[in-house]
Amino acid sequence: MTERVDSHFGSYVHQAHAPMSTGDGPQFNFYLREAVSRLANRARTPLAIAEDDRRWLYQRFIYPSGFRHARELLRDHSTVLITGQPGSGRRAAALMLLHELSEGANSFHELPDTQDDTADRALDPTLIGKHDRMLLDLSSSDAERYNAVQAELSDFRCVVEARSARLVVVLPQQFDYLRRQELRWLTAEIDRPEGRKLLLRYLRRDGIRPEPADLATPQLTQYMADAAMRDLTELAGLIRRARDSEGVGSSFRHWCDRAMAERADSRRPQVADFIAALTGRRRALALALAMFHGCAPAIVLRAANSLQSLLEHPCDDRPRLDHTDLAAEFKAVEASTDKDGGVRFRSMGFDAAIRTHFWIYLADLHEQYRDWVRDCVTWQDLPQENRTELIRWFAEQCLASGRPQDLWWLAEQWGEQHAGRLLADICQALTEGLNSDAFGRAFRQKIYEWSFWAGIPKDLRQALVLVCSQVMALRHPDQALVRLHHLARGAGPHDRGAFDALLAVARKSRRLFRMLLGRLQPERWPTDAAVLLTMAAEASRTRGLFENPTVRERLTDGWAVVLRHRPHEEWRDPLADWLTAALAAGPHRETLLTVVVEAAARTSGVLARLHTVARDWVPAAPAEEAERRRLFTVLERRIDTAHGIEPTVSSR
């Protein structure tokens, strides 16, 4: 899919430090802003559930065979299961099925594909709201998770129907043999749309209108027939970039040839012969150039020397002036220096093909590649843009070769000893994994495990807060909230980063607000008490929240626990603020009073303390004293009723 600009991130960059209070100095704050800026460029996943993304996809969507049947199942039974070959556009079809139901619908969200804190169940019915539209993507799930979901799906569907919600589930094709017989009638198979139509739709949305003959070349025809949907959308993006860089004066065929050449697989046979003819030193130089493509000659040379040293490759013991110079070395690997001073291969797409060749055909060196990248990123004088490209290309190869653990390892290594300097690099490594269709779930699971780690390095902790709040929260806000909650619980007294980010995610929707309220355990966690009091202050001033029965119930439960278990000094002022909010609530003030009175009545002696706080609150604002006293009178009657004291009836 072609690249998008995330409009939400302008505010994130502008407020880079505002929501991340860590108590560190200006140098760390600089690194923090760099990390947020890097995330702004890498965080948006192409199929995120944000409404603008769905509209963008809808404008480019080609309805596949099987879509009509899926639509009918969803309409008639509130649930449909989507199956199809990988690369056929199953997830896009699922999103469009739900997008069509916008009229009268409520929240549009993706159900967690990891069990997190609900290990006793695979599906949590409390996540279903009235008229919700929900996506459950199991395409990358393992067999255990798939079986667990199937076992609970019938009961979950009953709640979906009862709440007039809609559910679309994308099934894992690799485990089709495990699909239960009783669920097959709910299944619709999605076939791959015609590649030519899809490519044309994307190109036309970008203002490119090729002639039919332009799409009829043998190479492009074969590619459109065989490529996965995501590869075709990527090709459309490459063609657009070729058009933008060369201008409208050149032809579509030239743009297309350039785009096709940039794909790594187009150069593989040529690269295999090329690498086979090189010496060991020049192979190191070729890989260094592929990983630092477009960098200054000195950087490429340093990277090549570093790789040889790491691999313990024998050095050339001749005097340095007896060696060939860099210009000759670059010429030997079919590269040269461009007008901007960067070194590039002469053939387009050669760098990507070389990276792929080394990871496939020298796979026994995967750990050495990882260690090499770890060391290169720590170079003090390596520009940020070069670090960004290096990590992107390394992540691409790690994930293509099925080694997500290399990125986890790098994140831990970089997080241990660099005082925030590599924060942006840690964030990028994790974001590349989170954005992966194949390994996004594995990265969310790993971040969940890290969120419990008592000895987690400080920079890694800060990176987790950033990627959870600004990357994971876009497509998986429920899972982001769970991980931020655990990070907030484990944070030190002066580190409010996870605390503030947790509340920011909860504020994104009333559903998430209710979800966080339901997770709090103020009797066990001081952090939870602080979160509860902060959320109570917000809810008391938001009619849409305090009028919701579930929110009121959870606030009452939360206040009861706080009043019983937390020190008086913690809740005295928040309770007074609650009364101030009640004063401003007009006809709804008694709703707010009921919450705190019912909460206080659950513990002996707390009603009296509520009375004392309210009494002291009355004269605290002289301009409002008369109105406050009237509210206090209402509160007193409520407290008396809770004590079982009937109001006095005057006799005539």
ZIVENJO-V751929 format. One record per residue. N is the residue number from 0. PSI is psi in degrees with one decimal (NA if undefined). D_FIRST is the distance of its C-alpha to the first C-alpha in Angstrom with 1 decimal. Layout:
N,PSI,D_FIRST
N,PSI,D_FIRST
This chain:
0,143.4,0.0
1,156.6,3.8
2,152.7,6.5
3,155.9,8.8
4,127.8,12.6
5,108.9,14.3
6,-22.5,17.4
7,-22.1,19.3
8,-13.4,19.7
9,-43.0,22.1
10,-33.7,24.8
11,-44.3,24.1
12,-41.0,24.7
13,-34.5,27.6
14,33.7,29.1
15,-39.9,28.3
16,-18.7,31.7
17,-47.3,32.9
18,9.1,31.6
19,63.9,32.2
20,109.9,36.0
21,-11.4,36.9
22,11.8,40.2
23,170.9,39.3
24,-177.4,40.2
25,-31.3,38.5
26,-43.8,37.2
27,-38.0,35.3
28,-35.1,34.0
29,-45.6,32.7
30,-34.4,30.8
31,-43.9,29.5
32,-36.8,28.1
33,-40.9,26.5
34,-43.5,24.8
35,-40.0,23.6
36,-41.4,22.3
37,-40.8,20.4
38,-33.5,18.8
39,-27.3,17.8
40,-20.3,15.4
41,-10.1,14.1
42,-32.8,14.6
43,122.2,11.9
44,143.5,9.8
45,-25.3,6.6
46,33.2,8.8
47,160.7,12.0
48,4.0,14.7
49,144.5,15.7
50,-40.0,16.6
51,-33.5,14.8
52,-37.6,11.4
53,-39.0,12.7
54,-41.8,13.8
55,-44.2,10.6
56,-39.7,9.1
57,-37.1,12.5
58,-17.8,12.4
59,-0.3,9.7
60,136.6,10.9
61,119.9,13.1
62,122.5,16.1
63,165.7,16.8
64,135.2,20.4
65,-12.5,21.9
66,-40.3,20.2
67,-42.4,23.5
68,-41.1,25.5
69,-41.7,23.3
70,-41.8,23.8
71,-42.0,27.5
72,-42.4,27.9
73,-40.2,26.2
74,-42.2,28.5
75,-26.7,31.6
76,5.0,31.4
77,-6.2,29.1
78,143.1,27.2
79,143.1,25.0
80,128.7,23.9
81,127.8,20.7
82,162.9,20.9
83,167.1,19.1
84,146.1,18.2
85,136.6,15.6
86,1.4,12.3
87,-3.6,13.4
88,32.4,11.2
89,-45.7,14.2
90,-41.6,12.8
91,-41.5,10.8
92,-40.6,14.2
93,-43.2,16.2
94,-40.8,14.6
95,-32.7,15.3
96,-42.4,18.8
97,-33.8,19.6
98,-33.6,18.1
99,-16.2,20.5
100,31.5,23.4
101,-30.2,23.3
102,123.1,26.9
103,5.9,29.4
104,164.3,27.0
105,-126.4,27.2
106,142.0,25.0
107,110.2,21.5
108,161.0,21.0
109,130.0,20.0
110,147.3,23.0
111,140.3,23.6
112,11.8,23.0
113,154.8,25.8
114,-24.1,29.4
115,-122.3,30.3
116,-0.6,33.7
117,58.6,34.1
118,-18.3,35.0
119,-7.6,37.4
120,149.2,34.7
121,-27.9,31.2
122,131.2,30.4
123,106.5,31.8
124,-16.2,33.0
125,-13.3,33.7
126,-4.9,29.9
127,119.2,30.2
128,168.0,31.0
129,126.9,32.3
130,20.0,29.8
131,149.8,26.9
132,121.8,23.6
133,140.5,22.5
134,132.0,19.9
135,108.2,21.0
136,105.8,18.5
137,13.0,20.8
138,-27.6,18.4
139,15.0,19.3
140,159.4,22.8
141,173.2,25.9
142,-38.0,28.7
143,-46.5,30.9
144,-42.2,28.5
145,-45.6,27.6
146,-39.1,31.3
147,-40.5,32.1
148,-44.9,29.6
149,-37.6,31.0
150,-27.1,34.5
151,-2.3,33.9
152,-37.2,31.6
153,-47.3,34.5
154,-38.4,36.1
155,-40.3,32.8
156,-33.4,32.2
157,-40.0,35.7
158,-39.0,34.8
159,-48.2,31.5
160,-41.3,33.7
161,-30.1,36.5
162,14.2,34.2
163,37.3,32.6
164,177.3,29.2
165,140.6,26.3
166,129.3,24.6
167,127.9,21.8
168,126.4,21.8
169,119.5,19.2
170,152.7,21.6
171,113.3,21.5
172,-30.6,21.8
173,-16.0,23.7
174,31.9,26.4
175,-29.7,26.8
176,-14.5,30.4
177,-5.6,31.0
178,130.0,30.0
179,144.8,33.2
180,-38.0,34.9
181,-8.1,35.4
182,-6.5,31.7
183,-30.3,30.9
184,-17.6,31.8
185,4.3,29.1
186,137.2,26.4
187,130.5,24.0
188,127.7,22.3
189,125.3,18.8
190,158.1,18.4
191,127.7,15.4
192,164.2,14.6
193,123.1,15.6
194,-37.8,13.1
195,-42.9,14.6
196,-42.3,14.2
197,-47.3,10.5
198,-43.0,10.0
199,-41.9,12.8
200,-44.3,11.5
201,-42.8,8.4
202,-42.6,11.0
203,-34.9,13.6
204,-23.1,12.0
205,11.3,12.0
206,19.9,15.6
207,121.9,15.4
208,84.7,17.7
209,154.7,18.6
210,153.6,21.8
211,-37.9,21.9
212,-27.2,23.6
213,-25.6,20.8
214,4.4,18.7
215,7.6,21.7
216,147.0,22.1
217,-43.0,22.9
218,-46.4,20.3
219,-38.6,17.3
220,-44.1,18.9
221,-40.2,19.2
222,-43.0,15.7
223,-28.8,14.4
224,-29.0,17.0
225,-27.4,16.4
226,150.6,12.9
227,158.3,11.0
228,-42.0,8.3
229,-30.8,5.8
230,-35.5,7.6
231,-40.5,7.5
232,-33.3,3.9
233,-39.9,5.0
234,-41.0,8.1
235,-39.5,7.5
236,-38.1,6.9
237,-39.1,9.9
238,-42.8,11.8
239,-43.2,11.5
240,-36.7,12.8
241,-41.5,15.4
242,-44.5,16.5
243,-35.4,16.8
244,-29.5,18.8
245,-16.4,21.0
246,166.3,21.6
247,-6.6,22.0
248,-24.7,25.1
249,171.0,23.5
250,161.6,22.2
251,-40.2,19.0
252,-36.3,20.2
253,-43.2,20.7
254,-42.1,17.2
255,-42.1,15.9
256,-41.6,18.6
257,-42.7,17.7
258,-43.2,14.0
259,-35.5,15.3
260,-27.2,17.9
261,-15.3,15.7
262,134.2,14.6
263,-36.1,17.2
264,-18.2,18.3
265,-17.9,19.4
266,2.0,22.1
267,-48.0,23.4
268,-41.8,26.7
269,-41.2,27.6
270,-37.5,27.0
271,-45.1,29.1
272,-38.4,32.0
273,-47.4,31.5
274,-38.7,31.7
275,-27.8,34.6
276,-4.8,36.7
277,153.7,36.4
278,169.5,38.9
279,-44.3,38.0
280,-41.9,38.0
281,-26.3,35.7
282,-41.6,33.3
283,-40.9,33.2
284,-39.6,32.7
285,-43.9,29.8
286,-40.9,28.0
287,-42.3,28.9
288,-37.8,27.5
289,-34.7,24.2
290,-21.2,23.9
291,41.5,25.2
292,127.8,23.8
293,0.8,24.9
294,170.4,27.4
295,150.8,31.1
296,-38.5,33.4
297,-36.3,35.3
298,-43.1,32.3
299,-42.4,31.4
300,-44.9,35.1
301,-40.6,35.4
302,-41.1,32.4
303,-43.0,33.9
304,-38.7,37.3
305,-41.3,36.0
306,-43.4,34.3
307,-40.9,37.5
308,-43.0,39.6
309,-36.0,37.6
310,0.0,37.9
311,41.3,41.6
312,136.4,41.3
313,138.5,44.7
314,157.6,45.1
315,110.9,46.5
316,-1.2,50.0
317,156.1,51.0
318,147.8,51.5
319,-37.5,48.3
320,-10.5,49.6
321,-11.7,50.0
322,158.0,46.3
323,151.0,44.1
324,175.3,42.3
325,-36.1,38.6
326,-43.0,38.2
327,-38.6,39.6
328,-42.9,37.6
329,-38.7,34.3
330,-36.0,35.5
331,-24.3,36.2
332,21.7,32.6
333,46.0,31.4
334,165.2,30.3
335,168.5,31.7
336,130.1,31.7
337,-178.8,29.9
338,-20.9,31.4
339,1.4,30.0
340,2.1,31.7
341,150.0,28.7
342,131.2,28.9
343,151.7,26.3
344,148.6,26.4
345,-29.4,27.3
346,130.1,24.7
347,136.9,21.1
348,-1.4,19.0
349,-38.2,22.4
350,-44.9,21.8
351,-39.5,18.8
352,-36.3,21.0
353,-42.9,24.0
354,-46.4,22.4
355,-40.3,21.3
356,-47.6,24.8
357,-40.4,26.7
358,-28.7,24.9
359,-47.2,25.4
360,-6.0,28.8
361,51.6,30.4
362,-19.6,29.2
363,-6.5,32.7
364,13.9,31.9
365,-43.7,29.0
366,-35.3,31.2
367,-38.7,32.5
368,-43.4,29.0
369,-47.5,28.5
370,-36.4,31.9
371,-47.6,31.3
372,-40.3,28.1
373,-46.8,30.1
374,-42.1,32.8
375,-40.2,30.8
376,-27.5,29.0
377,-5.8,32.4
378,128.2,33.7
379,-33.9,35.0
380,11.8,34.3
381,117.7,30.7
382,151.6,28.6
383,-41.5,26.0
384,-31.0,23.2
385,-37.0,24.3
386,-40.1,24.4
387,-47.7,20.9
388,-41.2,19.6
389,-47.0,22.1
390,-38.9,21.0
391,-46.3,17.3
392,-38.0,18.3
393,-44.9,20.9
394,-39.5,18.7
395,-44.8,16.2
396,-39.3,19.4
397,-48.6,21.0
398,-36.2,18.4
399,-29.3,17.9
400,8.0,21.7
401,33.5,22.1
402,65.4,23.9
403,-24.2,22.6
404,-22.7,26.2
405,-37.0,26.1
406,-37.3,23.9
407,-44.1,26.3
408,-43.3,29.2
409,-41.7,28.1
410,-41.3,27.5
411,-42.4,31.1
412,-47.1,32.5
413,-23.0,31.2
414,-7.5,32.2
415,-27.7,35.8
416,22.2,37.4
417,13.7,35.7
418,41.5,36.7
419,-11.5,33.2
420,-30.4,32.4
421,19.9,29.5
422,-43.8,28.2
423,-34.0,25.0
424,-39.3,24.5
425,-46.7,25.2
426,-42.2,22.7
427,-43.3,20.0
428,-42.0,20.9
429,-36.8,20.8
430,-39.5,17.5
431,-40.9,15.8
432,-42.1,17.4
433,-31.6,16.7
434,-2.0,12.9
435,130.7,13.3
436,-38.6,12.8
437,-33.8,16.0
438,6.3,18.1
439,-43.0,17.2
440,-41.3,20.2
441,-37.0,22.4
442,-38.8,21.8
443,-37.8,22.6
444,-41.4,25.7
445,-41.3,26.7
446,-34.9,26.5
447,-45.6,28.6
448,-42.2,31.2
449,-32.9,31.2
450,-16.2,31.9
451,-7.5,35.3
452,113.0,36.3
453,-35.1,39.4
454,26.2,39.4
455,132.7,35.8
456,145.0,35.7
457,-46.0,35.5
458,-35.7,32.4
459,-40.6,30.5
460,-47.0,31.6
461,-37.8,30.4
462,-39.3,27.0
463,-39.7,26.7
464,-43.9,27.7
465,-48.3,24.9
466,-30.6,22.0
467,-44.8,23.4
468,-26.7,23.8
469,-7.6,20.8
470,-63.2,18.0
471,-36.0,19.2
472,-19.0,20.6
473,-40.9,17.4
474,-26.3,16.4
475,64.3,19.8
476,-32.9,22.5
477,-45.9,25.2
478,-35.5,24.8
479,-42.5,24.5
480,-42.9,27.7
481,-45.1,29.6
482,-40.8,28.9
483,-34.6,29.8
484,-44.8,32.9
485,-39.0,34.1
486,-38.8,33.4
487,-39.4,35.4
488,-34.3,38.2
489,-0.1,38.4
490,156.9,38.3
491,169.1,41.5
492,-22.8,43.5
493,7.1,42.2
494,100.8,38.5
495,7.8,36.9
496,-52.7,33.3
497,-37.7,32.3
498,-50.3,34.7
499,-39.3,33.2
500,-37.7,29.6
501,-47.5,30.6
502,-35.9,32.1
503,-40.8,29.2
504,-42.2,26.9
505,-29.9,29.7
506,-10.0,29.9
507,-28.9,26.4
508,157.3,27.7
509,-32.1,31.1
510,-46.1,29.8
511,-35.0,29.1
512,-46.6,32.4
513,-39.0,34.3
514,-46.2,32.6
515,-41.4,33.7
516,-40.1,37.2
517,-16.7,37.5
518,-17.1,36.8
519,140.5,39.4
520,75.3,42.6
521,-24.5,44.7
522,-22.1,47.7
523,-33.1,46.1
524,117.1,43.8
525,-35.4,44.9
526,-40.6,41.3
527,-35.4,40.8
528,-42.7,43.9
529,-39.7,42.5
530,-44.3,39.2
531,-45.5,41.2
532,-35.9,43.4
533,-43.3,40.5
534,-35.6,38.7
535,-41.1,42.1
536,-39.4,42.5
537,-43.4,39.2
538,-35.8,39.8
539,-18.0,43.3
540,10.2,42.1
541,103.8,39.3
542,-39.8,40.7
543,-20.4,37.6
544,-54.1,37.9
545,-14.5,41.7
546,-13.0,42.1
547,124.2,39.7
548,-39.7,42.1
549,-42.8,39.9
550,-45.5,39.5
551,-42.4,43.3
552,-44.3,44.1
553,-33.0,42.1
554,-40.2,43.4
555,-46.7,46.9
556,-43.9,46.5
557,-46.7,45.0
558,-41.0,47.8
559,-43.2,50.4
560,-43.1,49.2
561,-45.3,49.1
562,-28.4,52.5
563,-39.1,53.9
564,-20.7,52.5
565,153.0,51.6
566,148.3,54.2
567,-35.8,55.5
568,-26.8,54.4
569,-36.2,50.7
570,-6.5,50.8
571,-54.4,53.6
572,-43.3,51.7
573,-33.9,48.6
574,-39.6,51.0
575,-38.7,52.6
576,-35.7,49.3
577,-41.4,48.6
578,-37.9,52.0
579,-40.2,51.1
580,-38.6,47.9
581,-38.1,50.0
582,-35.4,52.3
583,-2.3,49.5
584,-1.1,48.2
585,-124.8,50.8
586,-9.7,51.3
587,7.5,48.9
588,-34.9,51.0
589,-27.4,52.8
590,-42.7,49.5
591,-38.1,48.8
592,-37.5,52.5
593,-38.9,52.3
594,-52.0,49.5
595,-32.2,51.5
596,-45.4,54.8
597,-36.6,53.6
598,-45.2,52.0
599,-31.7,55.2
600,-13.8,57.4
601,-13.1,55.9
602,130.4,57.7
603,132.8,61.4
604,-13.3,62.3
605,-30.0,58.9
606,-36.9,59.9
607,-37.5,62.6
608,-34.2,60.2
609,-42.5,58.0
610,-40.8,61.1
611,-44.4,61.9
612,-43.6,58.5
613,-39.6,58.6
614,-42.6,62.2
615,-24.4,61.4
616,-31.9,58.3
617,-53.5,60.5
618,2.1,62.3
619,-20.0,59.4
620,90.9,58.4
621,-35.4,61.7
622,-22.6,60.2
623,8.9,58.7
624,-41.8,61.6
625,-44.7,63.0
626,-39.3,59.7
627,-37.8,58.9
628,-38.3,62.3
629,-40.7,61.7
630,-38.4,58.5
631,-38.8,60.4
632,-43.4,63.0
633,-42.1,60.4
634,-41.7,59.1
635,-42.9,62.6
636,-38.9,63.2
637,-41.6,60.0
638,-42.5,61.1
639,-42.6,64.6
640,-40.5,63.1
641,-30.1,61.1
642,-7.5,64.4
643,13.7,66.1
644,118.1,68.2
645,143.7,68.8
646,143.4,69.1
647,131.3,72.7
648,118.3,74.0
649,138.7,76.8
650,148.6,80.1
651,NA,82.0
